[in-house]
Amino acid sequence: MFDFVLDRAKTAEDFESAQVAIDVLRDTVERSLSRAPFVYRKAGDSPFLRELVIPFGGAGYVALYEIKDATRVVGLAVRHQLEDDDH
């Protein structure tokens, strides 16, 4: 995901926007998944594999994560919604 954002950056302002996106992603994931990780959409057959959609600007990001137990969630991937979906 970061490569996707950085490849599109052309100016110092673009790089600043990329840093803002990273900060928003981190804050949203931490806040959202610490409260209720099961409320976000399933990603496959397992009820423990989920996706969190994070709006940002005109598009957004999708964070794929797995719920391990009552106190642990593991982030697996984050991609921009405009990236090709390779899975």
N, C-alpha and C positions, 0 to 999 in steps of 0.2 A: 504494500500500500504506500509506504513512504517513497519508494522508487517511482511509483506512478505520479505522485504529487511533485516530487523533485524534478522529474523529467519534463513536466509541463511548465515549470517555473522559468521565467525569462528575465525577471527584474527582481530587484531587492524587495519590492512590495510583494511579489509572488512568494518569495521565501518567507517573508513575515506572515503572510496568509497561511502558508504551510505550517508554520509553528503554531498559529492560532488553532488550526484544524487539529493538530496533534494534542494540544492542551484540552480542547473541547472533547475529543475522543476519550482521552484518559479520564477526565472528570465525569463524563456521562457514563462510561462503563463502570467505573468504581461506584458511583452513586446508585445507578440502576440495578446492578447485579448484587450489590450488598443488601438491597432491600427485598427483592422478589425475583430471583432468577427464573422461576418457572412460568412467569406470566408472558414471556416473549415467545415468538413463534418457533415451532419445532423445525428442525433441519434434518429430516430423515425419519427413520423408523423408531429410533431410540427417544424416549421421553427426556433423556438427559442431554441430548445434543440440541442446542438452541441457537437462534440468531437474534441479535439486537440491531434494529435499524436505527441509525443515528442521522437525523436530518442535519444538513450543513450547506448553506448557500442554496444554489439551484438544484442540487442533487443530495448526496449524503454518502454514508458509509454503512457497511454491514459487518458486524462483529460476530464471528462464529465462536461459540464457547461450549464447554462441557461441564455439567454439574457433577462433581465427584462425590460429594456428601453434603451434609447439612451446613458445613462451614467452609467448603472449598469449591471454587469455580475456576476452571482453567481456560484461559483465552487460547484459541487455536489459530485464528486468523482474523485480519481486518482487511477489507478491500473497499475501494471506492466503487460506488454504484455504476460508474461509467467504465470500469475495468472489465476486461473479458472474464467471464466466469469459467475457470478451468476445471472445476470439480463436477 
